[in-house]
Amino acid sequence: MNQFNKGKQPTTNPRILLCTTYRRFPNDYLEYIGGNVYTLPRVALTRKAAPGLRFLKRNIPGLEILEFPTWEEYLDKLKEGWDVVGFSLFQNQIAEIMQMADEARKQGVKELWAGGYGALDSAIPKIVDRVFLGASEDLIAQAFGKRVEDILHPTISWPMTFLPGNIPHFHMGFIYTQHGCPYKCTFCQTPVFTKAKPSINMDSIEEVLAYYAKIGISDVFIIDELFGLNPKRADIITRLLAKYKLRWWSQSRMALFLHNLDVWYERGLRFLVIGVESMSQKALDGVHKSQTLDVTKEFVRRVSEKPDMYTLATYMIGYQNLNLQETIEDIGRLKRIGFDAHQVNIITPFPQTVLWDELESKYGIFDKVYRHYDAKHLVWNHPHISPKAMNYLLRTALAVLNDPKIIYGKNFLRLIKERFRRHGFGFIWKDLIKTPILSAFTNERKMPITPPNAKDKREDKSSPKSLSKDTLAAVQSVDGGKPKITAASSKTKIS
């Protein structure tokens, strides 16, 4: 929750607009699967709602947000007049944010802010007056003379569709349960970006889950950097997911998945996202991954015993201590171990990481085009592999690891077969008929940020309270046992 401020504090009750980068063309959204599966047909998961901005709006109703506008929409919004315009960005969006900042200055906006991982770049403090790092609900609330002591969770949803045709399949609901990661991987910006770790209100998480279930969202993705890091909190969250009969996805470390696999499976975990990064211990040690290949092998063995689970391995190529042939061999080892699908990235240094300093000093970072910092381009002088060869390696790895006949044929058919065995025609009704119909009528951009079922805790001036009795009773009844914990300070207050 650090900040850089070279301007004056805005007046009380300012008009504040926070926005993402603009869209250059109508479908200029980040599509997570498209960068890893080139062929059609395939599924698509498109980011059409901005989690960070939604968290801010949920907790600070006085500000306005603008998610992925076109340039014309952005210009029209600027004309309404603002005391502050702020930008939430990633590294590869800096050039567009510079355009937006310049236009805001031309329109007479006196104060510009920036936040998000892209704000770690040294160029950003030069174009804005204030930089926010990490969860900034409390800092921004202070501009209105308020304080946020406990963060309320907003609704967040992205569509999952089939291509070609953009045919709706379902909407993915998202929840974020806690901030930060204690590991020190050299390529990761999280340790720098997230130093303070404010709590996220547990009752508000349940309100969001209940709303998802009510409107027909059946899949929820936990987008914590490291879910399960807090065992007591994870126990409550997974019981709530089971209470609302939600199928859930999560990203975490293999050791945490192994420790909790059976319990989480019974509570609805079905899709696992794992940072494998490499099948070379030499490469893992070089980036301080703190993970062994034995754990990877044990993880694959354990998950394979549950036929309706699906695994996505995130993987990187371009380690400075692996040459071209060693990288090809590593891709082969990953293919043979048997994950269902793979996200493949090229090792990319990002500002204020250990990797940035190391690669800049040893080899040099030659590519200054911001859009190339999307983990799909080689931007530094690799000692063994040229940019052209690295691009070839990336395409080869994706073709080998994400063969559509395997990831959408064999592996998806396994899921369908197992779900039909477990649920019979109920699976056909829910997953193949009801959910796609509901998805076709869901507009993630118009979804209310505050769930309609939410109770307003902002005027509650009493002392911090535990998780509500209704929530405790619900989690106790999920698997017939008494919960191991109670939640502390589940109150949200703006005073």
Sequence and secondary structure as in RCSB ss.txt:
>XXXX:A:sequence
MNQFNKGKQPTTNPRILLCTTYRRFPNDYLEYIGGNVYTLPRVALTRKAAPGLRFLKRNIPGLEILEFPTWEEYL
DKLKEGWDVVGFSLFQNQIAEIMQMADEARKQGVKELWAGGYGALDSAIPKIVDRVFLGASEDLIAQAFGKRVED
ILHPTISWPMTFLPGNIPHFHMGFIYTQHGCPYKCTFCQTPVFTKAKPSINMDSIEEVLAYYAKIGISDVFIIDE
LFGLNPKRADIITRLLAKYKLRWWSQSRMALFLHNLDVWYERGLRFLVIGVESMSQKALDGVHKSQTLDVTKEFV
RRVSEKPDMYTLATYMIGYQNLNLQETIEDIGRLKRIGFDAHQVNIITPFPQTVLWDELESKYGIFDKVYRHYDA
KHLVWNHPHISPKAMNYLLRTALAVLNDPKIIYGKNFLRLIKERFRRHGFGFIWKDLIKTPILSAFTNERKMPIT
PPNAKDKREDKSSPKSLSKDTLAAVQSVDGGKPKITAASSKTKIS
>XXXX:A:secstr
  EEE S    SS  EEEE   BSSTT   BTTTTT  SSSEEEEB  S HHHHHHHHH TTSEEE S BHHHHH
HHHTT  SEEEEE  GGGHHHHHHHHHHHHHTT  EEEEESGGGGSTTGGGT SEEE S  HHHHHGGGT   SS
B     EEEEEEETTTEEEEEEEEE          TT  HHHH  S   B HHHHHHHHHHHHHHT  EEEE  S
STTSSHHHHHHHHHHHHHTT EEEEEE HHHHHHHHHHHHHTTEEEEEEEEE S HHHHHHTT    HHHHHHHH
HHHHTSTT EEEEEEEE  TT  HHHHHHHHHHHHHHT SEEEEEE    TTSHHHHHHHHHT B    GGG SS
SS  B  SS  HHHHHHHHHHHHHHHT HIIIIIIHHHHHHHHHHHHHTHHHIIIIIIIHHHHHHT  TTTS SS
 TT    TT  S    S HHHHHHHHHSSSS  S   S       
